[in-house]
Amino acid sequence: MSFKKIKSMRSDYQAVLLLILAFSLIATVVYPFFVLILKSFGIANYQLADFNVTAYRAVLKDGQLLAPIANTLKIAIGITALTLAFGTALAWLVTRSDFKYKRAVKGVVFLTFTIPSYIFGISWLQCFGRNGYLNRIYQAFGWDYRFKAYSLLAVIIVMSIHLYPLVFIALVNAFKSVDNSLEDAAILSGAKRIKVFFTITLPLVLPTIWSVGLFVFSRSMANFGVPALLLMPIYQETMTTAIYRSLNNLDFSGAAAISMVLVVVSSAVFVLQQLFLRNKKFTTISTNSGTPKYVKLGKKSTFISAMVFAMLFLTTLLPIAILVVTSFMKRWGLKLQVGNFTLNNYKILFTSELARTALANSVIFGAIAALIAIFISLIVSYTKNFRPYKAATPLAFAASFPMVMPNIVMAIAAILAWNKGIINFYGTPIIIVLTYTALFLPIVIKQIAGLAHNYDHSLEQAARVCGASTVRAAKDVLLPFISPAIKSSFILCLLIALREIPIALMLHAAGTETVGVLLFNMRSNSAGLEATSTVATVVIALSLIGRLILRRIMRVKNS
């Protein structure tokens, strides 16, 4: 076979890959977002003559979006401050001090990380609501209970509990990467520990703090479930719940305009994060070797340990205990007596056709979308990292773009893109799978990219020298190398599908409900908290099992 023929075959192979990639990304990301932009400017059926800014003027000039924007910023700033303070302090204790219970803290943080934020919100209401456990304690002592379970502060606290593990995990890795010799040299020179921390340790981990802080800020703005649970009943809104209200009022242009404002803000935060990381890179001249010299807590050790476990108990163990106990109650509000407990709630749940359908849909939709996302991500990684092609760069950007799109915005874009004309997917499983695929793409790409940087191209070249075709070399060399990332991505996508609410809530129809929809509707339709807690407990159990499997896969991947 001539060299020209081989080169021609390679070009054809590249063209096919890029064509498949382009078509997939147009269907899942580009087209829905394009329609969202058009709709926000009043353009229907691609008639550019309809262009107007009426929707933007309505939501910005009339002031109806000012309160949601203010609430969103207050919540995001509050959550970012709390998570950074608690997560950083806890990470420092675990990595830089002689704190005794490091493994226990890591275990509780891991458990917190598995619980969806909406479930934390449900537990919050059971503890602090009008008929909650805390109110009952107050009544027993004859005290006046005035705590507001529905408020901006409630959203900040609940979301901070949910997101601080992200800060903890990031800062643990950052503190471990700090070269111990720098700190040791400063201490030997007579510097105090507090000065060493602020002049050496903190500057070295500052890029991580900024990066994870901006990520938490972005995730806080994008959350829908907790504000819907704790703010909508008192007629307060964030930007995500304002989108939900506009859609319920059939104001599609208004929903699209608010969505675009949220995307612009999220994109700005993401760009700031990337610029900061690009301009703030710190390097140490030696490797981090040897055992670090931990700061001795001394007499404060007992007090600090008590405070840490009190916080972990209140933020994680108590909410879980409340949910589990309530799930066994005959009815929410009854006294905690043996005669008031039952297994009937679980029997009803597992024999309910709706519950079985919701669980099956979550798994099936999540699995199909995960497989599609993995397939697309493999092509993205292959054409961008393993065998770089210039044409793949804009396609890779498109695949990662959903990272700055909140889930509720993806749902709005999907509704506008697929609810009319010959191709009408609204109310079918297809629209949910397509939107889940867009949601999963940045996650899977990031997982695979983590291994791509360590890939030795000489392995594939050796296989080619031995006579293997491009496909065979990729199958026998490349796929085994990235298989841990593929497995972890699949499990992670399933976990997200199991707990995801806004996409499924807005796109489902009868028969396509998911676990997230079931949980949201049970609470919204004033179903008994004992029934809601039963579903929440099952979701926690499934999430924990999935996380444990994912953790095991990641250990294999890292080894």
FENJOSUL-V970453 format. One record per helix or strand. SS is the DSSP state (helix for helix, strand for strand). FROM is the first residue (numbers start at 1). TO is the last residue. If there is no record, write none. Layout:
BEGIN
SS/FROM/TO
SS/FROM/TO
END
This chain:
BEGIN
helix/3/40
helix/48/50
helix/54/60
helix/66/96
strand/97/97
helix/102/114
helix/117/128
helix/133/140
helix/152/177
helix/180/188
helix/193/222
helix/225/230
helix/232/234
helix/239/248
helix/252/279
strand/295/295
helix/298/327
strand/329/329
helix/338/340
strand/341/341
helix/344/351
helix/353/386
helix/392/404
helix/407/417
strand/419/419
strand/424/424
helix/429/452
helix/457/465
helix/470/499
helix/502/507
helix/515/524
helix/529/558
END
